[in-house]
């Protein structure tokens, strides 16, 4: 479905991360999963992109910062997610 790059920062055993990944997968969206469980460069990158982020998942669709799982689900509920995924 998507030609737009989707990045999702996750941690091991995160239920909200599983929820977000499931929604994206159910729409046929390929995404780049970046694990921040142990910190490191992926976490540093996440904080550069979303300086106020303190939880996971943190989701980016193209250059758009979506936020977390709740925000992703809200976009889907409002009928706005497909358009965002096909932009770019």
PyMOL commands that set and color helices and strands:
alter all, ss='L'
color gray80, all
select helices_A, chain A and resi 15-26+40-49+69-77+81-86
alter helices_A, ss='H'
color red, helices_A
select strands_A, chain A and resi 6-10+32-35+58-61+64-67
alter strands_A, ss='S'
color yellow, strands_A
deselect
rebuild
show_as cartoon
